[in-house]
């Protein structure tokens, strides 16, 4: 249940529908949800904005729009950002501010869709996010390999890696040397 709500949160973070003078919210359109960078893991969930704009369109033919609000990374990485709120806010708040400024006809160079170029702030935030992703990967690799696996599992992995290195050396390196 947590992950379902987590995805719902990241798909709609910071995007608001405006009310008219009668207190009625505007119709749901593509700009009321975040799409994401494509990933083989996400099975077209990255086309979320088309789902909002055309709710009756079958899942299999959802389209990608370049001018919809778009996450900078695929869903799995966005979930990793979300579980560390300072990182989430660092990456997402400039995008939300840029969307709100665009609605109010204010200039804001920060990227919020695929049609825009990255600003200097976007580039800096991207570097910080890449460092975070590398750190998280290293920590979870360490936890998985050194803390959760038994000694027998570690020996089996070492043997498999050594066999892979041997095969690589015999086939690829051997061919290069022959050439």
C-alpha positions in Angstrom: 0.0 0.0 0.0 2.9 2.4 0.8 4.4 2.0 -2.7 1.0 2.6 -4.4 0.5 5.8 -2.5 4.2 6.8 -3.1 3.7 6.5 -6.8 0.5 8.5 -6.6 2.3 11.2 -4.7 5.2 11.5 -7.1 2.9 11.5 -10.1 1.0 14.5 -8.9 3.4 16.4 -6.6 3.0 20.2 -6.7 0.6 20.3 -9.6 -2.6 22.2 -8.8 -5.9 22.7 -10.7 -7.1 26.2 -10.6 -10.6 27.3 -9.3 -12.8 29.6 -11.3 -14.8 32.5 -9.6 -17.6 30.0 -8.7 -15.2 27.7 -6.9 -15.2 25.0 -9.6 -11.9 23.4 -10.4 -10.7 23.4 -14.0 -11.0 20.2 -16.1 -8.2 17.6 -15.7 -5.7 18.0 -18.4 -2.3 16.7 -19.3 -0.5 19.4 -17.2 -2.1 18.0 -14.0 0.2 15.0 -13.7 3.9 14.2 -14.2 5.0 11.9 -16.9 8.4 10.2 -16.7 11.4 9.2 -18.7 10.8 5.8 -20.3 11.9 2.7 -18.6 11.5 -1.0 -19.5 10.5 -1.6 -15.9 7.6 0.9 -15.9 5.4 -0.5 -18.7 4.2 2.8 -20.1 3.3 4.2 -16.7 5.6 7.1 -17.8 2.8 8.3 -20.1 0.7 9.3 -17.2 -0.2 12.8 -18.6 -2.0 11.3 -21.6 -4.0 9.1 -19.2 -5.2 12.2 -17.4 -5.9 14.1 -20.6 -7.8 11.1 -22.2 -8.9 8.9 -19.4 -10.7 6.4 -21.6 -7.7 5.8 -23.9 -6.6 2.2 -23.6 -3.3 1.7 -21.8 -1.6 0.2 -24.8 -1.9 3.3 -26.9 -1.1 6.0 -24.4 1.1 8.7 -26.0 4.1 10.7 -24.9 3.9 14.5 -25.1 7.0 16.6 -25.0 5.4 19.6 -23.4 3.8 17.8 -20.4 5.4 18.1 -16.9 8.1 15.4 -16.9 10.2 13.9 -14.2 13.9 14.1 -14.8 14.4 10.4 -14.1 12.6 7.1 -14.5 10.1 6.0 -11.9 12.5 3.8 -9.9 15.0 6.6 -9.5 12.2 9.0 -8.6 11.1 6.7 -5.8 14.7 6.7 -4.5 14.6 10.5 -4.5 11.2 10.5 -2.8 12.4 8.5 0.2 15.0 11.2 0.9 12.9 14.4 1.2 15.8 16.9 0.9 16.9 15.3 -2.4 13.2 15.2 -3.6 12.7 18.8 -2.8 16.1 19.8 -4.4 15.1 18.2 -7.7 11.4 18.7 -7.8 10.7 22.1 -6.3 12.5 24.1 -9.0 10.4 22.2 -11.6 7.1 23.0 -9.8 8.1 26.6 -9.4 8.9 26.8 -13.1 5.4 25.4 -14.0 3.7 27.8 -11.7 5.7 30.7 -13.2 4.8 29.6 -16.7 1.1 29.6 -15.7 1.6 33.2 -14.4 3.5 34.2 -17.6 6.8 34.7 -15.6 10.1 33.7 -17.0 11.8 30.8 -15.2 14.7 28.9 -17.0 14.3 25.7 -15.0 13.3 22.7 -17.0 9.9 21.0 -16.4 9.4 19.2 -19.7 11.3 17.6 -22.5 10.9 20.6 -24.8 13.0 22.8 -22.5 16.7 22.9 -22.1 18.3 22.3 -18.7 19.2 25.5 -16.8 22.4 25.9 -14.8 20.5 25.1 -11.6 19.0 22.0 -13.3 22.5 20.9 -14.2 23.8 21.4 -10.7 20.9 19.5 -9.2 21.4 16.7 -11.7 25.0 16.3 -10.6 24.0 16.2 -6.9 21.2 13.6 -7.7 23.8 11.4 -9.6 26.1 11.5 -6.6 23.1 10.5 -4.4 22.1 7.6 -6.8 25.7 6.4 -6.8 25.8 6.5 -3.0 22.5 4.7 -2.6 23.7 2.0 -5.1 26.9 1.5 -3.2 25.2 1.3 0.2 22.6 -1.2 -1.0 25.2 -3.3 -2.8 27.2 -3.5 0.4 24.2 -4.4 2.5 23.1 -7.0 0.0 26.5 -8.6 -0.6 28.2 -8.3 2.7 25.4 -8.4 5.3 22.6 -10.5 3.8 24.4 -13.2 1.9 25.9 -16.2 3.6 29.5 -17.2 3.1 28.4 -20.0 0.8 26.5 -17.5 -1.4 29.5 -15.2 -1.5 31.8 -18.1 -2.6 29.3 -19.1 -5.3 29.2 -15.5 -6.6 33.0 -15.2 -6.6 33.2 -18.5 -8.5 30.6 -17.3 -11.1 32.4 -13.9 -11.5 35.8 -15.7 -12.0 34.2 -18.0 -14.6 32.8 -15.0 -16.4 36.2 -13.3 -16.3 37.8 -16.5 -17.7 35.3 -16.8 -20.5 35.7 -13.1 -21.3 39.5 -13.4 -21.4 39.4 -16.6 -23.5 36.9 -15.2 -26.1 37.1 -11.4 -26.3 40.7 -10.8 -25.2 41.9 -13.9 -27.1 40.3 -12.5 -30.3 41.8 -9.1 -29.8 45.3 -10.6 -29.3 44.9 -12.8 -32.4 43.8 -9.7 -34.4 
